[in-house]
């Protein structure tokens, strides 16, 4: 009996201590599950995007990132998001394949209290925590202005354009198309003779452009909504025996890898590109501030771009550390 009391006090103290230690360590190691719904994994821009997302999330030991691939299928992406919610994610990051089909699920997640960060392509309305992306209208306008200048220098009257668009239901395609039409207003000799779609994919750009070149051969400019599609159209123009030296091919993305547009400009295929950042690092940093500090982010963060042409491609290669 005599020993019992001090021992039980000791035991109680030890238990308390243990609880205290447990509480302390669980506060230190609270883990957050971040769900990333990516629209596709099958092109170089998305691959770079995913790599940067993994790298950014790797900086935070309290973050676990789960990335899912919608394979360019909006219905699958809706199911992917539902699945992530079932896995009890603390925050959703999404790059939506198309705006309209993803709007309802994004709103549902946001309304349920899970923060949602939308990247690169947008949904309709503003039922999300924040949007991070470049200004696609601005980029399209810059591309149009570049074409306007080029057509003047080349003295092409008219100056005929083939447009190769991204997926029509995705916001960058809509905005890059609208911006381009603004930009070319500076030169009344420019005519968009045909507009075809590649849905962002090089494999689809090639036959779409081939059909356009078969119908009409008098194109001076190919404005593609992304570099992959510009490269696909370039191959189609080569196959159609067009005089490539008299033509301008331009796209958007400006990747620095060896198959990317900066190297393509140096090798003489593309004439211009515009850097399109993905926002992965910014999204992860904001996710961390939202979850660990309760910070309220701005509704929208607009990322910058960079115009890369034959004039500055060499310097851009140094700046972006491109692979040669
Ligand atoms: C990659 C991509 C890019 C383009 C972006 C638009 O999947 O097609 O080439 O800039 O998506 O969202």
Boltz pocket constraint, residues with backbone or C-beta under 6 A from the ligand:
constraints:
  - pocket:
      binder: B
      contacts: [[A, 40], [A, 43], [A, 45], [A, 46], [A, 120], [A, 121], [A, 166], [A, 170], [A, 172], [A, 199], [A, 200], [A, 225], [A, 226], [A, 227], [A, 228], [A, 252], [A, 253], [A, 276]]
      max_distance: 6.0
